[in-house]
């Protein structure tokens, strides 16, 4: 299975947009995603994209990085979300470099302590009108992992990394059977009768 196929299988290719961590944010793979007619939104870190962040630093020196600040109340504390973005940045060196949009979110508390920080590269332009939605999409990958992948690993399906150690087609067979079981349980979940009398036993029961 190729890398794009892995994103589809893991649920990280949604609404024609591929989501992924910094591992995927390199030009050959981004070009594969675009060739499939999809957009991408990948985590983009300074350590692996030195040239792109040099461009960002140049814009910072001339105060040309657009910024949007929003405050919100969580019920316990007031947080400040600072969004920054730029467009048409080279993903790598060279004349054939793919140009991407870039955005960043920094969340801090009332004392100025940074509680969250991350940045993404996008195949689609970023503006004040969509930066909040773009960041929300980038962060939704963790929701996918928590509600899908972690369920497969920790809720009785025993989906393990060691499936990749099988010979020939064993790894794909075990992974496919596990995904089919999860699909069947998900489809049948609404048909499960509500528990009556005593508390329901732990685990899925169809």
Secondary structure, DSSP 8 states (H G I E B T S, - for coil): --HHHHHHHHT-EETTEEEE-GGG-SHHHHHHHHHTT-EEEEE--GGG-HHHHHHHHHHHHTT--EEEEEEEE-SS-EEEEEEEEEEEEESSSSTT--EEEEEEEEEE-TT--EEEEEEEEESS---TTTHHHHHHHHHHHHHHIIIIIHHHHHSSS---GGGGG-STTHHHHHHHHHHHHHHHHHHHGGGS----SS---SS---
